[in-house]
Amino acid sequence: MFTAIYSLLIHQKGFLNAVKYGVLFGIGSGVSMGYGSYAAMPISAFIANSWFLGSLFKMMLAGIVLGVIVKD
């Protein structure tokens, strides 16, 4: 879905836009995974922050790969 959303909805495809997309996607998924879990489960703030940063990093890397692969 990550690639499909980018290829269908982002009109100006390029490396920088793909990285921005990855970072925004990472923030969205990281907040819901890390801090959403923190609000609902008895986990420490360190774990919540780690999940957030891990998700952000993974999606940023996915954006980099996406920028290299998907062209106009």
Helices and strands as residue ranges (DSSP letters): H 2-9, H 15-30, I 31-35, H 36-40, H 45-69
